[in-house]
Amino acid sequence: MKRVLSTILLSFIVLLMGATFVFAADAAISDAEHNYHSMAVIGAGIAVGIAAVGAGLGQGIATGKAVEGIARNPNASGKIMTPLIVGLAMMESLTIYGLVVSVLILFAKW
């Protein structure tokens, strides 16, 4: 499963890099401001995408392990849930940081 996921992620990154080179080749024809805006949109999309995928995988694994731990020892559910909620909140905050960075990339005037 990890090999399949890493292969899909690697092929996605290679595809995005190819699209970036296509836009870079188009830069010789178009003006610099149009090129900057298109690269900013691609960069913002990549930032949000990677942040969402990473947080989604982390949250899924953490929740699965917490449910597994509660299933093995139901009396420890209170001790498991508190760190789980704190960890999920931290993972979600990293996704929000990715969103903030992408918004700054999109609306920055260089």
C-alpha positions in Angstrom: 0.0 0.0 0.0 2.8 2.4 0.9 4.6 1.6 -2.4 1.4 2.4 -4.4 0.8 5.6 -2.5 4.3 6.8 -3.0 4.2 5.9 -6.7 1.0 7.9 -7.2 2.4 10.9 -5.2 5.7 10.8 -7.2 3.9 10.7 -10.5 1.7 13.6 -9.4 4.7 15.6 -8.5 6.4 14.8 -11.8 3.2 15.8 -13.7 3.1 19.1 -11.9 6.7 19.8 -12.5 6.1 19.2 -16.2 3.2 21.6 -16.2 5.5 24.2 -14.5 8.1 23.8 -17.2 5.4 24.3 -19.8 4.4 27.5 -18.2 8.0 28.5 -17.9 8.5 27.9 -21.7 5.4 30.1 -22.3 7.1 32.9 -20.3 9.3 33.8 -23.3 6.2 34.6 -25.3 4.0 36.3 -22.6 4.7 39.2 -20.3 6.3 38.8 -16.9 3.2 39.6 -14.9 1.1 37.0 -16.5 3.8 34.4 -16.0 4.1 35.4 -12.3 0.4 35.0 -11.8 0.2 31.6 -13.4 3.1 30.3 -11.4 1.6 31.7 -8.2 -1.6 29.9 -8.9 0.2 26.6 -9.5 2.3 27.1 -6.4 -0.7 27.9 -4.3 -2.5 24.8 -5.6 0.5 22.6 -4.8 0.9 24.1 -1.3 -2.8 23.5 -0.4 -2.8 20.0 -2.0 0.3 18.8 -0.2 -0.9 20.2 3.1 -4.3 18.6 2.7 -2.9 15.2 1.7 -0.4 15.1 4.5 -3.0 16.2 7.1 -5.6 13.7 5.8 -3.2 10.8 5.9 -2.0 11.8 9.4 -5.5 12.2 10.7 -6.6 8.9 9.3 -3.7 7.0 10.7 -4.0 8.6 14.1 -7.8 8.0 14.3 -7.4 4.4 13.2 -4.8 3.7 15.9 -6.9 5.4 18.5 -9.9 3.3 17.6 -7.7 0.3 17.7 -6.4 1.2 21.1 -9.9 1.8 22.5 -11.1 -1.5 21.0 -8.3 -3.3 22.8 -8.8 -1.5 26.1 -12.2 0.3 26.4 -11.3 1.6 29.9 -8.5 3.7 28.5 -10.8 5.6 26.1 -10.5 8.8 28.2 -6.8 8.7 28.2 -6.6 8.1 24.5 -9.2 10.6 23.4 -7.5 13.7 24.9 -4.2 13.4 23.1 -6.0 12.3 20.0 -8.0 15.5 19.8 -5.0 17.6 20.6 -3.0 15.8 17.8 -5.8 16.2 15.3 -6.1 19.9 16.1 -2.3 20.3 15.5 -2.5 18.4 12.2 -5.4 20.6 11.1 -3.5 23.7 12.0 -0.7 22.7 9.6 -3.3 22.5 6.8 -4.5 26.0 7.7 -0.9 27.2 7.6 -0.6 25.8 4.0 -3.8 27.7 3.1 -2.5 30.9 4.6 0.8 30.6 2.7 -1.1 29.9 -0.6 -3.3 33.0 0.0 -0.2 35.1 0.7 1.4 33.8 -2.6 -1.8 34.6 -4.6 -2.3 38.1 -3.3 1.2 39.3 -2.8 2.2 42.2 -5.1 5.9 41.8 -5.9 
